[in-house]
Amino acid sequence: MSDQDSTSASQTEGEFEEEMDGDMDGEREIDEKHRGSPVPSLSSFSTSLAAVIRIKQKYRAMKLRRQEMVLGLGGSAALLGAPSRTSPKIFTFDALTPSSIPNLSSVPQKKKRRKRRRVLFPNRGGRRAPPKQERSRAKYCLYLLFAIVFIQVYNAIENLDDHVLRYDLEGLEKTLRREVFGQQGAVEGLLSHLKDYLSTYVHNKPLVVSLHGPSGVGKSHLGRLLAGHFRSVVGDTLVMQYYVLHHCPQEAEATHCARNLSTVISEMVERAEEEEKIPLFIFDEVEHMHNEILDELLELVSTKQSNEYLNAIYLFLSNLGHAHITKHMLHNSSSYSTAMSASGRQSNLVKELTPILRTTLEKLHRLWTEADILPLGLLEKGHVMECFLDEMSREGFYPDHTSIERLAGEIEYHPSVGAHQYSLTGCKQVVAKVNLL
């Protein structure tokens, strides 16, 4: 079997060589004929072209027949176990087909990666650079707006400072701390209310402060100091001191007094509105005030009819609730630490007594539901001595410490509570005793 295959293969090779030699001889004869002719004609050119085409077709047919024979012989030899013969390789430019390569499926092939197409911008068919961020002109307008708002706020703060400076609250604070003894907590609370209220001219309600304390603790003295300070600031026409026992002593005239009081307050409020100032109304001895007057004041304090009634300060001075203040101080003074300062004790007193007094006062009249309540505590012996020293200096007496102690010893006191000795009448008898010197 192998001899036949080799014989057929050799025959094919011989035939192929003979045909190739014959074709080459034919081409040479054609070339010699054309060379002998002086000028090549169109018929001779077409004849040579047809011969070239025919030779090429024969060559392809013989090549295909040879490949089929080689594949057939190779398969039968593999089945019989004989070594397969390979024909000589002829280099051609034709691409290899999968059928011409044996065992192609067993050769691992690398997967071709698909190349990602580049995304091109439609503008002129090329890659476009990312757009540059341009500065918006609106930013400058925004910066200008911020600057305007800042200037407006700054001017408003400056105006508030100017408004507070008009009332000279720093000078008022120095005066109260220097001339009011033993009431540091109440003084700090009152100044805090005044600073908050006077820092602006537009308000949604008037400032109503009610001071309560036993007799002789400095309520009327504090009212006189406030009246004198505001008279120097806003003028005499915008400050009123109302003493109930002096202006309306008879209960039968309470309705008439309430009507007159309302008229006077309205006139002062309108005048203050024209001058852009805040008036001060001080009512002393409120415990003797009739209900008709309290009702009229409640309408003025809680009114929402016009803005001018909202820009006003009402100060009420009374000894209402003095029993609660005295009892609280006598029962709780021993619990205060000796290391605690006087202002600290007064601050604690204000925090503890304010809710108690509010509950009691709101039962008496609805006016105190609109008021900020500040209690004034009892005065100790050291405070009474300060009152004697101040009064003697005013009257021109030499402030002898021995004389001050003697005069302070003549004052009646509550039973001693720990290290505290509270006066029954406060500094009420100080003026009378100094006048006897």
RODO-2510 file (C-alpha; in nm, 4 decimals, decimal comma):
residues 437
     n   res          X          Y          Z
     1     m     0,0000     0,0000     0,0000
     2     s     0,2747     0,2375     0,0771
     3     d     0,4499     0,1567    -0,2515
     4     q     0,1399     0,2513    -0,4438
     5     d     0,1074     0,5796    -0,2537
     6     s     0,4691     0,6649    -0,3246
     7     t     0,4314     0,5664    -0,6899
     8     s     0,1192     0,7836    -0,7296
     9     a     0,2887     1,0723    -0,5540
    10     s     0,5918     1,0448    -0,7793
    11     q     0,3647     1,0264    -1,0850
    12     t     0,1862     1,3395    -0,9784
    13     e     0,5080     1,5208    -0,9256
    14     g     0,6301     1,4072    -1,2680
    15     e     0,3139     1,5106    -1,4404
    16     f     0,3232     1,8442    -1,2631
    17     e     0,6809     1,9003    -1,3757
    18     e     0,6024     1,7974    -1,7322
    19     e     0,3030     2,0273    -1,7507
    20     m     0,5037     2,3106    -1,5997
    21     d     0,7860     2,2472    -1,8537
    22     g     0,5372     2,2361    -2,1383
    23     d     0,3779     2,5570    -2,0297
    24     m     0,7137     2,7237    -1,9889
    25     d     0,8185     2,6012    -2,3382
    26     g     0,4980     2,7364    -2,4835
    27     e     0,5551     3,0707    -2,3219
    28     r     0,9134     3,0777    -2,4532
    29     e     0,7968     3,0016    -2,8075
    30     i     0,5418     3,2778    -2,7818
    31     d     0,8083     3,5169    -2,6556
    32     e     1,0451     3,4232    -2,9392
    33     k     0,7706     3,4754    -3,1907
    34     h     0,6939     3,8145    -3,0480
    35     r     1,0566     3,9085    -3,0406
    36     g     1,0955     3,8253    -3,4072
    37     s     0,8056     4,0491    -3,4943
    38     p     0,9056     4,4061    -3,5230
    39     v     0,5910     4,5623    -3,3594
    40     p     0,3594     4,3679    -3,1194
    41     s     0,0010     4,3705    -3,2296
    42     l    -0,3173     4,3649    -3,0183
    43     s    -0,3952     4,0022    -3,1164
    44     s    -0,0547     3,8778    -3,0029
    45     f    -0,0933     4,0585    -2,6642
    46     s    -0,4317     3,8999    -2,6024
    47     t    -0,2967     3,5567    -2,6960
    48     s    -0,0129     3,5823    -2,4434
    49     l    -0,2528     3,7070    -2,1744
    50     a    -0,4843     3,4128    -2,2351
    51     a    -0,1889     3,1740    -2,2120
    52     v    -0,0843     3,3245    -1,8770
    53     i    -0,4365     3,2912    -1,7402
    54     r    -0,4634     2,9309    -1,8581
    55     i    -0,1291     2,8398    -1,6976
    56     k    -0,2410     2,9946    -1,3661
    57     q    -0,5699     2,8022    -1,3687
    58     k    -0,3889     2,4750    -1,4365
    59     y    -0,1481     2,5491    -1,1538
    60     r    -0,4292     2,6038    -0,9050
    61     a    -0,6143     2,2889    -1,0153
    62     m    -0,3018     2,0753    -0,9799
    63     k    -0,2278     2,2270    -0,6398
    64     l    -0,5745     2,1506    -0,5073
    65     r    -0,5607     1,7944    -0,6443
    66     r    -0,2244     1,7428    -0,4798
    67     q    -0,3504     1,8718    -0,1377
    68     e    -0,6502     1,6373    -0,1518
    69     m    -0,4278     1,3402    -0,2284
    70     v    -0,1877     1,4270     0,0540
    71     l    -0,4719     1,4543     0,3058
    72     g    -0,6219     1,1244     0,1886
    73     l    -0,2893     0,9391     0,2118
    74     g    -0,2124     1,0922     0,5524
    75     g    -0,5465     0,9777     0,7017
    76     s    -0,5108     0,6158     0,5805
    77     a    -0,1547     0,5965     0,7067
    78     a    -0,2596     0,7155     1,0486
    79     l    -0,5224     0,4440     1,0675
    80     l    -0,2705     0,1733     0,9722
    81     g    -0,0028     0,3009     1,2128
    82     a     0,2476     0,3766     0,9356
    83     p     0,4445     0,6961     0,9380
    84     s     0,2880     0,9578     0,7162
    85     r     0,4863     1,1156     0,4367
    86     t     0,4754     1,4801     0,3901
    87     s     0,5105     1,6489     0,0642
    88     p     0,7556     1,9289     0,0178
    89     k     0,6217     2,2615     0,1305
    90     i     0,5693     2,5170    -0,1396
    91     f     0,5567     2,8778    -0,0292
    92     t     0,2553     3,0624    -0,1611
    93     f     0,0783     3,3805    -0,0678
    94     d    -0,2561     3,2057    -0,0257
    95     a    -0,3985     3,2118     0,3257
    96     l    -0,4171     2,8809     0,5093
    97     t    -0,7628     2,7381     0,5564
    98     p    -0,8643     2,5522     0,8719
    99     s    -0,9142     2,2330     0,6627
   100     s    -0,5514     2,2430     0,5428
   101     i    -0,4048     2,2419     0,8963
   102     p    -0,4290     1,9039     1,0801
   103     n    -0,5378     1,8944     1,4476
   104     l    -0,6193     2,2674     1,4475
   105     s    -0,8775     2,2269     1,7203
   106     s    -0,6185     2,0877     1,9600
   107     v    -0,3987     2,3973     1,9359
   108     p    -0,4988     2,6532     2,2024
   109     q    -0,5738     2,9900     2,0492
   110     k    -0,5566     3,3157     2,2350
   111     k    -0,8738     3,5165     2,2426
   112     k    -0,8428     3,8442     2,0733
   113     r    -0,9319     4,1339     2,2926
   114     r    -1,1708     4,3735     2,1444
   115     k    -1,0232     4,7140     2,1304
   116     r    -1,2369     4,9819     2,2779
   117     r    -1,3303     5,2406     2,0368
   118     r    -1,2266     5,5856     2,1262
   119     v    -1,5133     5,8189     2,1922
   120     l    -1,4800     6,1108     1,9609
   121     f    -1,6608     6,4379     1,9983
   122     p    -1,8738     6,5316     1,6994
   123     n    -1,7003     6,8657     1,6625
   124     r    -1,4704     6,8332     1,3548
   125     g    -1,4339     6,4589     1,4111
   126     g    -1,1518     6,4878     1,6661
   127     r    -1,1047     6,4719     2,0407
   128     r    -1,2253     6,7860     2,2095
   129     a    -1,0587     6,9231     2,5176
   130     p    -1,2766     6,9473     2,8317
   131     p    -1,4478     7,2838     2,8602
   132     k    -1,2780     7,5382     3,0793
   133     q    -1,4689     7,6721     3,3762
   134     e    -1,5386     8,0327     3,3189
   135     r    -1,5885     8,2701     3,6097
   136     s    -1,9451     8,3778     3,6368
   137     r    -2,0186     8,7450     3,6708
   138     a    -2,2932     8,6605     3,9170
   139     k    -2,0267     8,5864     4,1785
   140     y    -1,9268     8,9501     4,1877
   141     c    -2,2885     9,0464     4,2465
   142     l    -2,3046     8,7922     4,5288
   143     y    -1,9902     8,9342     4,6874
   144     l    -2,1370     9,2818     4,6615
   145     l    -2,4560     9,1615     4,8304
   146     f    -2,2559     9,0105     5,1160
   147     a    -2,0686     9,3361     5,1615
   148     i    -2,3916     9,5357     5,1718
   149     v    -2,5480     9,3007     5,4283
   150     f    -2,2348     9,3152     5,6425
   151     i    -2,2366     9,6951     5,6369
   152     q    -2,6046     9,7046     5,7267
   153     v    -2,5584     9,4673     6,0201
   154     y    -2,2541     9,6587     6,1372
   155     n    -2,4459     9,9857     6,1219
   156     a    -2,7351     9,8289     6,3110
   157     i    -2,4999     9,7145     6,5865
   158     e    -2,3447    10,0585     6,6007
   159     n    -2,6906    10,2132     6,6241
   160     l    -2,7783     9,9781     6,9083
   161     d    -2,4643    10,0821     7,0911
   162     d    -2,5521    10,4456     7,0327
   163     h    -2,9023    10,3822     7,1637
   164     v    -2,7667    10,2223     7,4804
   165     l    -2,5095    10,4970     7,5251
   166     r    -2,7877    10,7532     7,5152
   167     y    -2,9242    10,6184     7,8458
   168     d    -2,5776    10,5860     8,0065
   169     l    -2,6421    10,2492     8,1658
   170     e    -2,2806    10,2202     8,2761
   171     g    -2,3185    10,5336     8,4837
   172     l    -2,6469    10,4028     8,6252
   173     e    -2,4776    10,0775     8,7223
   174     k    -2,2007    10,2585     8,9070
   175     t    -2,4554    10,4728     9,0911
   176     l    -2,6686    10,1786     9,2010
   177     r    -2,3731     9,9722     9,3159
   178     r    -2,2381    10,2637     9,5118
   179     e    -2,5603    10,3813     9,6823
   180     v    -2,7788    10,0698     9,7137
   181     f    -2,6579     9,8439     9,9990
   182     g    -2,7187     9,4726    10,0364
   183     q    -2,9231     9,4274     9,7175
   184     q    -2,6627     9,3241     9,4630
   185     g    -2,8758     9,0428     9,3212
   186     a    -3,1765     9,2690     9,2615
   187     v    -2,9555     9,5419     9,1139
   188     e    -2,7945     9,3001     8,8685
   189     g    -3,1353     9,1685     8,7643
   190     l    -3,2742     9,5184     8,7119
   191     l    -2,9740     9,6302     8,5073
   192     s    -2,9974     9,3170     8,2948
   193     h    -3,3624     9,3927     8,2108
   194     l    -3,2788     9,7535     8,1269
   195     k    -2,9873     9,6618     7,9011
   196     d    -3,1908     9,4081     7,7084
   197     y    -3,4829     9,6459     7,6647
   198     l    -3,2935     9,9646     7,5853
   199     s    -3,0639     9,7997     7,3303
   200     t    -3,3301     9,8636     7,0639
   201     y    -3,6139    10,1054     7,0104
   202     v    -3,8672     9,8651     6,8556
   203     h    -4,0412     9,6315     7,1049
   204     n    -4,3359     9,3968     7,1128
   205     k    -4,4277     9,4756     7,4760
   206     p    -4,3368     9,7331     7,7417
   207     l    -4,0857     9,6542     8,0137
   208     v    -4,2647     9,5907     8,3444
   209     v    -4,0510     9,5254     8,6539
   210     s    -4,1915     9,4777     9,0014
   211     l    -3,9620     9,5113     9,3072
   212     h    -4,0802     9,3571     9,6349
   213     g    -3,9273     9,3577     9,9811
   214     p    -3,9843     9,4366    10,3473
   215     s    -3,9874     9,7900    10,4802
   216     g    -3,6535     9,9721    10,4827
   217     v    -3,4622     9,7505    10,2358
   218     g    -3,4189    10,0315     9,9793
   219     k    -3,7153    10,0111     9,7400
   220     s    -3,8031    10,3797     9,7421
   221     h    -3,4367    10,4769     9,7447
   222     l    -3,3798    10,2650     9,4344
   223     g    -3,6792    10,4289     9,2645
   224     r    -3,5454    10,7782     9,3394
   225     l    -3,2051    10,6893     9,1953
   226     l    -3,3630    10,5582     8,8751
   227     a    -3,5860    10,8640     8,8412
   228     g    -3,2952    11,1035     8,8879
   229     h    -3,0819    10,9195     8,6302
   230     f    -3,3542    10,9075     8,3635
   231     r    -3,4427    11,2728     8,4171
   232     s    -3,0868    11,3621     8,3290
   233     v    -3,1060    11,1446     8,0174
   234     v    -3,4543    11,1823     7,8646
   235     g    -3,5774    11,4932     8,0487
   236     d    -3,8235    11,5683     8,3289
   237     t    -4,1281    11,5453     8,1036
   238     l    -4,0700    11,1768     8,0278
   239     v    -4,0274    11,0549     8,3880
   240     m    -4,3179    11,0156     8,6290
   241     q    -4,3129    10,9165     8,9977
   242     y    -4,6560    10,8201     9,1213
   243     y    -4,7196    10,7885     9,4968
   244     v    -5,0606    10,6411     9,5578
   245     l    -5,1085    10,7852     9,9069
   246     h    -5,0247    11,1312     9,7740
   247     h    -5,1982    11,1377     9,4334
   248     c    -5,5075    10,9330     9,5185
   249     p    -5,5564    10,8904     9,8969
   250     q    -5,9364    10,8480     9,8859
   251     e    -6,0851    10,5241     9,7594
   252     a    -6,3939    10,7070     9,6394
   253     e    -6,1856    10,8919     9,3847
   254     a    -6,0195    10,5769     9,2492
   255     t    -6,2143    10,5817     8,9193
   256     h    -6,1363    10,9474     8,8599
   257     c    -5,7699    10,8912     8,9526
   258     a    -5,7451    10,5974     8,7114
   259     r    -5,8893    10,8092     8,4278
   260     n    -5,6493    11,0957     8,4961
   261     l    -5,3538    10,8578     8,5214
   262     s    -5,4386    10,7037     8,1856
   263     t    -5,4552    11,0491     8,0236
   264     v    -5,1185    11,1559     8,1663
   265     i    -4,9503    10,8330     8,0568
   266     s    -5,0931    10,8646     7,7023
   267     e    -4,9629    11,2191     7,6685
   268     m    -4,6160    11,1230     7,7912
   269     v    -4,6043    10,8217     7,5606
   270     e    -4,6995    11,0316     7,2555
   271     r    -4,4373    11,2923     7,3453
   272     a    -4,1725    11,0223     7,3872
   273     e    -4,2679    10,8741     7,0480
   274     e    -4,2119    11,2107     6,8805
   275     e    -3,8709    11,2477     7,0466
   276     e    -3,7815    10,8798     6,9865
   277     k    -3,7182    10,8187     7,3538
   278     i    -3,8461    10,5699     7,6093
   279     p    -4,0336    10,7129     7,9108
   280     l    -4,0108    10,5820     8,2689
   281     f    -4,3116    10,5393     8,5013
   282     i    -4,2396    10,4625     8,8691
   283     f    -4,5269    10,3589     9,0983
   284     d    -4,4386    10,3478     9,4676
   285     e    -4,6449    10,1998     9,7512
   286     v    -4,8379     9,9765     9,5123
   287     e    -4,9775     9,7790     9,8064
   288     h    -5,2101    10,0771     9,8722
   289     m    -5,3194    10,1083     9,5077
   290     h    -5,6910    10,0677     9,4360
   291     n    -5,8224     9,8016     9,2021
   292     e    -5,9512    10,0596     8,9509
   293     i    -5,6025    10,1972     8,9068
   294     l    -5,4549     9,8456     8,8806
   295     d    -5,7108     9,7589     8,6109
   296     e    -5,6238    10,0722     8,4140
   297     l    -5,2520     9,9966     8,4380
   298     l    -5,3132     9,6409     8,3213
   299     e    -5,4824     9,7715     8,0066
   300     l    -5,1926    10,0104     7,9397
   301     v    -4,9303     9,7429     7,9984
   302     s    -5,0924     9,4715     7,7882
   303     t    -5,2363     9,6957     7,5153
   304     k    -5,1552     9,6199     7,1512
   305     q    -5,3387     9,9134     6,9937
   306     s    -5,0371    10,1194     6,8865
   307     n    -4,6601    10,0974     6,8985
   308     e    -4,6012    10,3978     7,1216
   309     y    -4,7490    10,2152     7,4221
   310     l    -4,4997     9,9342     7,3722
   311     n    -4,1980    10,1627     7,4131
   312     a    -4,2204    10,2374     7,7848
   313     i    -4,0761    10,1218     8,1186
   314     y    -4,3045    10,0579     8,4178
   315     l    -4,1501    10,0076     8,7626
   316     f    -4,3686     9,8941     9,0552
   317     l    -4,2417     9,9169     9,4151
   318     s    -4,4269     9,7445     9,6982
   319     n    -4,3883     9,5355    10,0125
   320     l    -4,6313     9,2712     9,8901
   321     g    -4,4971     8,9265     9,9726
   322     h    -4,2566     9,0601    10,2374
   323     a    -4,3646     8,7831    10,4786
   324     h    -4,2461     8,5153    10,2338
   325     i    -3,9142     8,6945    10,1859
   326     t    -3,8514     8,7318    10,5596
   327     k    -3,9457     8,3727    10,6357
   328     h    -3,7340     8,2350    10,3550
   329     m    -3,4249     8,4283    10,4568
   330     l    -3,4520     8,3453    10,8261
   331     h    -3,5012     7,9751    10,7569
   332     n    -3,2443     7,9322    10,4797
   333     s    -2,9635     8,1722    10,5613
   334     s    -2,7839     7,9144    10,7762
   335     s    -2,7650     7,6791    10,4756
   336     y    -2,5623     7,9299    10,2733
   337     s    -2,1894     7,8705    10,2820
   338     t    -1,9831     8,1291    10,4664
   339     a    -1,7390     8,1312    10,1736
   340     m    -2,0179     8,2451     9,9382
   341     s    -2,0066     8,6143     9,8583
   342     a    -2,2918     8,8542     9,9296
   343     s    -2,3763     8,8900     9,5606
   344     g    -2,3871     8,5098     9,5301
   345     r    -2,6319     8,4831     9,8208
   346     q    -2,8474     8,7561     9,6706
   347     s    -2,8511     8,5832     9,3319
   348     n    -2,9643     8,2574     9,4937
   349     l    -3,2284     8,4498     9,6863
   350     v    -3,3690     8,5977     9,3657
   351     k    -3,3826     8,2561     9,1937
   352     e    -3,5512     8,0861     9,4885
   353     l    -3,8020     8,3556     9,5819
   354     t    -3,9167     8,4645     9,2364
   355     p    -4,1511     8,1663     9,1701
   356     i    -4,2932     8,1865     9,5243
   357     l    -4,3724     8,5567     9,4932
   358     r    -4,5195     8,5186     9,1453
   359     t    -4,7670     8,2574     9,2673
   360     t    -4,8758     8,4841     9,5530
   361     l    -4,8977     8,8070     9,3531
   362     e    -5,0903     8,6642     9,0598
   363     k    -5,3680     8,5720     9,3015
   364     l    -5,3961     8,9370     9,4093
   365     h    -5,4222     9,0895     9,0610
   366     r    -5,3569     8,9917     8,6986
   367     l    -5,1208     9,2883     8,6607
   368     w    -4,8296     9,0802     8,7931
   369     t    -4,8725     8,8235     8,5186
   370     e    -4,7188     9,0850     8,2868
   371     a    -4,4345     9,1828     8,5223
   372     d    -4,0817     9,0577     8,5909
   373     i    -4,0556     9,0096     8,9665
   374     l    -3,7391     9,0915     9,1612
   375     p    -3,7280     9,0325     9,5403
   376     l    -3,5189     9,2491     9,7735
   377     g    -3,3801     9,0668    10,0777
   378     l    -3,3342     9,1698    10,4401
   379     l    -3,0425     9,3946    10,5323
   380     e    -2,7752     9,2737    10,7711
   381     k    -2,6089     9,4816    11,0404
   382     g    -2,3118     9,5545    10,8139
   383     h    -2,5480     9,7017    10,5529
   384     v    -2,7105     9,9218    10,8173
   385     m    -2,3675    10,0536    10,9164
   386     e    -2,3021    10,1407    10,5495
   387     c    -2,6295    10,3337    10,5457
   388     f    -2,5193    10,5311    10,8556
   389     l    -2,1811    10,6032    10,6980
   390     d    -2,3376    10,7329    10,3763
   391     e    -2,5973    10,9471    10,5548
   392     m    -2,3431    11,0970    10,7961
   393     s    -2,1154    11,1866    10,5039
   394     r    -2,4081    11,3595    10,3304
   395     e    -2,4936    11,5580    10,6415
   396     g    -2,1336    11,6639    10,6971
   397     f    -2,0617    11,4590    11,0090
   398     y    -1,7247    11,2971    11,0645
   399     p    -1,7709    10,9242    10,9951
   400     d    -1,6461    10,7926    11,3285
   401     h    -1,6542    10,4115    11,3320
   402     t    -1,7387    10,4043    11,7042
   403     s    -2,0371    10,6333    11,6549
   404     i    -2,1558    10,4285    11,3577
   405     e    -2,1432    10,1052    11,5603
   406     r    -2,3313    10,2715    11,8472
   407     l    -2,6032    10,4010    11,6174
   408     a    -2,6315    10,0668    11,4376
   409     g    -2,6668     9,8909    11,7746
   410     e    -2,9764    10,0977    11,8498
   411     i    -3,1609     9,9398    11,5576
   412     e    -3,3870     9,6363    11,6233
   413     y    -3,2826     9,3034    11,4652
   414     h    -3,4248     8,9605    11,4083
   415     p    -3,2846     8,6757    11,6165
   416     s    -2,9402     8,5827    11,4909
   417     v    -2,9346     8,3106    11,2267
   418     g    -2,5899     8,1584    11,2167
   419     a    -2,3476     8,4412    11,1433
   420     h    -2,6205     8,6697    11,0028
   421     q    -2,8050     8,9396    11,1942
   422     y    -3,0931     9,0938    10,9958
   423     s    -3,2526     9,4295    11,0728
   424     l    -3,6272     9,4544    11,1394
   425     t    -3,6634     9,7992    10,9820
   426     g    -3,3650     9,8013    10,7510
   427     c    -3,2245    10,1492    10,6964
   428     k    -3,5579    10,3222    10,7556
   429     q    -3,4557    10,4781    11,0899
   430     v    -3,1082    10,5842    10,9757
   431     v    -3,2082    10,9335    10,8595
   432     a    -3,3979    11,0065    11,1800
   433     k    -3,1109    10,8963    11,4025
   434     v    -2,8520    11,0968    11,2104
   435     n    -3,0717    11,4072    11,2349
   436     l    -3,0656    11,3720    11,6150
   437     l    -2,6869    11,4072    11,6244
***
